[in-house]
């Protein structure tokens, strides 16, 4: 897929997209992508999906396909108060704990952890639910988080308090607006308790909010998605296409 050499080629900056030779390449000179200024295609969210590494989601946005929320869970249970570690567990569906496999690119933009008291003391009195609520934030349970598959990388390689880990992904804490996971990847977590648990069993449920497309047809490859985007006026430089189509 070649671009017209007369057209300006776009390259990526943390603050947006800058056109070489427009005299605004200095610090703070990038056009504001929130308004779509300076782009051949006029939807800034399309460029954000490309910048995040998903031309498929970019194409879905550009063509008006529905992009809908999807919630997946990672669950781990401490069966006894003396249990200190839960080995790696992956994404599970809400029906029977069958490992969940993604079929399309997804944007992750939210993470919530809840510790569920499943012992005989659960709801035993009116103060137990209040104690369980605050235990979500002040428990001794920590976790690691990493992506298995292609590419594989570690997000939290050292045990980190659950509430801290979630705060890193939610609200204004995440940069720039979420991150992409692909069908070749799987979220994995390990759990560890630094101190003996007050009750058991306790189930840790970590829920991730994803955004993905609703498609009734074939899912295009990255290169096919770039070709369609080019037809729609989103002229992406060859270096970016080659990087995401390896």
SULDAVEN-V871001 format. One record per helix or strand of 3 or more residues. SS is the DSSP state (helix for helix, strand for strand). FROM is the first residue (numbers start at 1). TO is the last residue. If there is no record, write none. Layout:
BEGIN
SS_FROM_TO / SS_FROM_TO
END
This chain:
BEGIN
strand_10_13 / strand_16_19 / helix_44_52 / helix_55_62 / strand_67_78 / strand_85_92 / strand_106_117 / helix_128_138 / strand_141_149 / strand_153_161 / helix_162_167 / helix_171_173 / strand_179_181 / strand_185_193 / strand_202_213 / helix_222_231 / helix_238_244
END
